[in-house]
Amino acid sequence: MWNRVFAAVLLGSLIGPAAAPDRMKAFNDAKFGMFIHWGPYSLATVEASWPIMRPGNWGISEPDYRALPQRFNPMKYDPKAWVRLAKSAGQRYMVFTSKHHDGFCMFDSQYTNYKITKTPYGKDIVSQLAEAARTESMPLGFYYSPPDMDHPGFRDTTKPSSTNFEGEPARPEWPLYLEYMDLQLRELLTRYGNVFVIWFDGLSNQQKYAGARFHELIRRLQPATLINNRIGLTGDFVTPEQRLPNGIPRKGAVVGNVDPNDRGVLAAAPQPEEFQPWETCMTINNTWAYNKNDPKYKSKTQLIRALIDAASKGGNFLLNVGPAPDGTIQPEFEERLLAIGEWLKRNGESIYGTTYGPLQSIPFGRMTAKGKTLYLHVFEMPKDQIELDGLAGRVASVKLLDGGAAVHFTQAGHKLRVPTAGIRTDPEATVLALTMR
């Protein structure tokens, strides 16, 4: 019996979420999460890792970047405050950067000295965050970078990172690096309680990381842990980055990390068995890490509508914050997160636990679905009436979700008309709940 169960779990890791639907329910229902990019690089107000991989106008050299941990001492770090902020924002899970491409570990790994416990701060950041998340019943996952600029098995570290940051799998040291990954993933999966997701970020040629090996390891140590698609296998969900896909991803679709030319997405609602779970990750300004020089903040309206757009296509919205060097989250981020949370208090029923709506080409808004209820999110209220064409079924009632007021409507065949006079509008998105017979 055990062998059959293990085989099923392993098969699920290799062919994707259809083999293990129970692992996906919490993810698909959550819809909204917090991504956190944080490390010594916040001291230099630069992006994580890229200043040493693609040197340019970052204002920091590779030696100076590598020396940042010697000054990293975030004495205002309060993991409980982070978790409570995520909860107030309506976020249902968190993903923290345990190790970025530079190789610096924000946990007390036994297998490197390039880590948080060798800084002036001296304490395990991940351990504290895991404890706070556990106390607040917040699912926590870990971003873990397969690229590692610090490990001599990954690349010849006598050379600048910019010359070989993609890794050198042809060198005889490469198996030693894969073993290092194995050991560190075991640490993350056995020290810090339940892990919601292992979020890989493998850059190019991800097959070199022997993804099946690490899928099997994760499934064996924590069968419920989700795995994204950035280690050479599709995993449980795909991850467009800094954008929303052009349509609903279906199984086998090519949904690139940053390339907007999605192939295999569907403009119409697919059958449930065709659907490919997905999650987009996005920043509030234009950078992942703390950057005091980047004031290009997305508005609360943009962010709320991005969350709605993701949910309307069946996806999740992983919104990033880059904490400051002292461990605090800047007020511009807090303000927007709390505004999203206020909107969700009134309208969360239309997001949490929903899936893609049956109508996908609504010019003035988006639609989600849950059971017999369709949620119409109106971004720009039509002047006289809302018209929806293509509904398969009869509508029993229409109500304003915020407040519950009944709304008049008429239906002729597949066409629904809702007069807009008297509907109280929400500047971010007005939500109408359509209950089907």
N, C-alpha and C positions, 0 to 999 in steps of 0.2 A: 504493500500500500504506500509506504513512504517513498519508494522509488518512483511510483506513478505520480505522486504529488510533486516530487522534485523535478521530474521530467516536464510536467505541465508548467511549473514555474519557470524553468529554464527556457522552454519553448516560448513562453510569453515574453521573455526578455529579448528573444531573437526576432520574433515576427511582429511584435508590437502589442498595442493595447487590447485588440480584440480577444486575445487569449486569456486575458486577466481583467475583465471589466470591473470587478470589485475594487481594484486598486485605483481606478479612474474616477469613481463616483465623487469622492471628496474633492478631487481636483476640478472636475467639470462643474460641480455645484458652487465652488468657492468664487470663481470668476475674477477676483481682485486680490492682488498680493503686493507686498513691498519687497523690492530689490535693494540691497545695500552694498555699495562699493566703498570700501574704506580700508586704509592702510597708511603706512608712513608717507606715501606719495601725497597725502593731503597736506603735509607740511609745505610742499613746494607749489601748491595749488596748480597741479598738472594732472593730466589723465593717468590712470593706472597703467604702468608698464610700457606704454607706447613711446615715451621719451627715450628709452634705451633701445627700443626695437626699430623705431623709425625716427631717428634724430632729425630735428628741424628747428623750429622757432619755439621750443619749449622753455628755453632759458635755463637749462640744467644739463650738465654733462653726465655721462654714465657713472664715473666714480662718485660724483656728488649725489646722484640718485641712490646709488647703492649704500651710501653712508647715512641716508635719512633715518634708518632705524635707531641710530645712535642718539637721536634727539626726540624720538617719538615717546610722548608721555601724556596721554589723553586723560588727565585727572578729572575731567567732568563727564567722562563716559558713564552713563546711567542706562543699563540695558532695560530696566523696567520702564523707564520713560519712553524708550524706543518702541517697546511692545505696546504700551498703552496708546502711543500716538497711532500706531498701525491699527489698533482696534477702533480708535476714535474716527479714523479715516474710513472705516468699513472694510479694511483689508482682512482677508481670511487666512493668509499664510505669509511667511517671510522667507526670503532666500538671502543668505549672507555669504560674502566672498571670503571663504576660508583660506584660499591661496589664489592669487592672480598670476599672470604670466611671468612676473618678475621672480616668482618662486618664494616670496616672503610669506610665511605662514602666520595667520592670526590665531592659531591654536598651538598648544605646546607639544608639537611633534617630537618624538624621540629620535627622529632620523635626520635632523638638520639643526644647525645653530642659527640659521637665518629665520628667526621667528620672534614672536611677540614677547616671549619670556626672557629674551636676551636684550630687551630694550630697557630704558629707564623705567618704563611702566611695570614690566616684569610679571604681569598676570595674564592668564589665559582669557582672551576676549571671548572666544567661542564658548567656553565653559560658562561664563557669566550670562551670555545671551541665551544659551540653551536652558539654563535654570530659570531665567525670567520668563521665557516662552512657555516652559512647562508649567510654571505657577499660574500663568494667565491663559492656559489651554490654547496657546497659539501654535499651530503647526510650523515647524522650522525646517528649512532645507539648506543645503550648502552648495554654493558655487565652488567648483574645484577645477582649476586649470590644468589640463594635460601638458601644455607648453610650460617650460620651467627654465628661465634664463640663468638660474643659479646652479643647476645641477650638472656636473660634468658628464653624466651619462646622456643627458638630453642633447648637449652640444659641446663643442670644444670651447671651454670657458676662458681659454687664453686669448681668444679673439673677441672683438667687440660684438655685442649682441646683435647689432644691426646686420652683421654678415651672415648669421646662421640662426636667426630667431625662429625659423620654421622647424628646427630640430634636425638631427643627423642620424636617421635610423640605420644607415649603412655602416656606421661605426660599430666595432665589437662591443662598445660599452652600452649600446642601446638596451639589451635585455636587463642590465642593471638598473636602468632608469624605469623600465616597466615594473620591476620588482619594488622600486621606491614608491611608485604610484600605488601599487598593491598594498604596501605597508601603511601608507598614509590614509588610504580609503578605509582600511580596517580600523584605524584609529578613529576616524570620523564616525564610523558606523557602530562602534562598540563603546565609546566613551560618553557620548552626549545624548543618550536616550533615543527616542523614536526620531527618525530622519524622514521628513516629508518628501524630499527630492534631492537627488544628486544632479546638480546642474553643471554639466561639462561645457567647456568652451574651447574647442580644439583647433581653431584656425583652419588652415587648409590641409589637404591630404590626411584626413582624420583616421583613415584606415590603419595608419602606422601605429596607432595606440592599442591595437588588438582589443577592440571594443567588446567582443564576445566574452573575453576573459573577465572584464570588469563588470559586465552585465551579470554574469554568473556569480561573481563575488557578492555583488550588491543583493541579488535575489536570495542568495544563501544566508547572508547575515541579517538582512532586513527585507523579507519578501514584499512588504507593503510599500517600500520606498519607490518613488517614481524616478524615471531616468529620461532626460531629454535626448535630443537627436544629434549632439555635437561630439560624438566619439566614433563616427563611422557607421552607426546603425540608426534606424529610425527611432527606436525606443518607444516611449509612451506618448510623446507629443513632439511636435515640430515648433521651431522658434524663429519666426521672422523678428527682425530687430529694428527698432526706431520707426516702425511703420505698421500699418494694418494691411493684410492681404487683400488682393483685388476681389476675391470671392471666398466661398467656403471651401477650405481644403478638403479634398477627398483622399482616401488611401492611395498611396503611390504618387501623390502629387509632389512636384518639386517646388517647395516654398523656401526660397533662399533666405539666409540670415539678413542680408542687406540689399540683395538684388530684387527690385520690384517687379521683375518680369516673371511672375508666378506661372508655372505650367501645371495644369491639372486641377486648378481650382474650379468651382462650379458657381455660375451666376445664379442658379436656382437652388432651392433647398434639396439636398441629397436625401436618399434613404438613410436611416440610422446606421445600417451596416456599411455604408460607403464613407461615412464621416471620419476624417482624420483629426483627432484632438490636437489643439495648438494653443500657443501662448505667445503674445508679443511682449517684448520688454522695451521700455521707453523711458527716457529721461524727462525731468521737469524743465531743465534748461537744455543746453546742448552737450553737456559733458556728464560722464558717469561718476567721476570722482569730484571731490570738493574743488571748486574753482571760483574764487572770489571775483575773478575778472569776467565771469560769464553771467550777465544779467538778462539773457534772452529767455525769460521764463514763459512757458505756456500758461495761458489763462486757465482759471478754474473751468470755464465753459469748454475750452478745447479739451481738457483732460476728462471731464465728465462725458463729453460726447465721444471721445476715444474709447472710454470704457463701454459705453453703450454700443458703439460700432463693433467692438470685439465680441461682446455678448450676442449681438444680433447675428454674428457669423459662427456662433458656437464656441468662441475662444475665450481665453483668459487675458487679463491685462496686468502685467507685472511692472509696476511703476517704481522707478529708481530714486533713491536719495543718496547723496554723497556727504556724509557727516564731516564736520569741520575737524581740524587737528586736535582740538580739545575734547572731542567726543559729542559735541552738541549738534543738533540738526538746525540749520539756519531757518530764520523766521519765514522767509519767502516760501520754503518748502512746507513748513508747518501750516501756514495760512491756506495753501492750496489743498493740502491733504484734509484739513478739517472741513473745508468747504465741500469737498467731495463727500465726506462723511455725513454732513448735514443733508445733502441731497439724497444720499442713500437711506437715511433714517425715514425719509418721506416716501421713497420710491424703490427701496431695495428689493421689494417683492418682484419687481420687474427685471431684476438682474440675477440675484442669487438663485441657484437651482434651475435656471432656465436653459434653453438651447436656442438654436437659430430659428428665426421666424419663417413661416411659409412664404411670405412676400419679401423679396430681396431687392427690389428696384423701386423703392419709395423715394421720390425726389425730395420730400420735405422732412424725412426722418428715417427711423429704423424700427424693426419689429423683433421681439423675442417671444418665446412660447414656453408654457409650462402647463402640462395636463390639458384641460379644456380652455385655458385662458391664453389669449394673445395680448401682448403688451405693445401698444403703439407709442413710440417715443417721437414726439413732434418737436423738431428743432426750430422750424420756421412755420408758424401757424398760417395756413391758407386764409385768405381774406374772408371768404364767405362760407365755404364748407370744405371738409375733408372728404376726399373720394378715394376709396380703395377698390381696386378691381382684381378679381382672381381669387376671392375667398372661396374655399371649398367647404361649404357648410353654412348653416344658419346661425346668425348671431342672436343670442338670447337677451343680452344686456350690454350696455356700455356705461362705464363709470370713470370719473376722474380718480386716479389712484391716490393722489394727495388730497385727502378729505372725504373721498368716497361718494361724491355727489353724482347722481345719475345724470346721464347725458342723452339727449334725444338723438335718434338715428332712424334711418329708413334703409331697407335692403330690397333690392330687386335682382333676383338671380345671384350672380357672383359679385355684384357691385354694392358697396356700402357707402352711404352718404351720412355725414355727421355735420350738422350746422355748427359753425364755430362761435356764433354770437352767444355771449354769456359764459363761455369757458374761461376759467381763470388760468392764465398762462404762467409758465415757469420760464425764466430767462435762459436756463440751461437746457431743459427738455421737459415738456409737458407730457405726462404719461396717461394714456387712456387704456383701461383694462377691458378687453372684449371677451365676454364669456360666450363660448360656443355651446349650442344645444347638444 
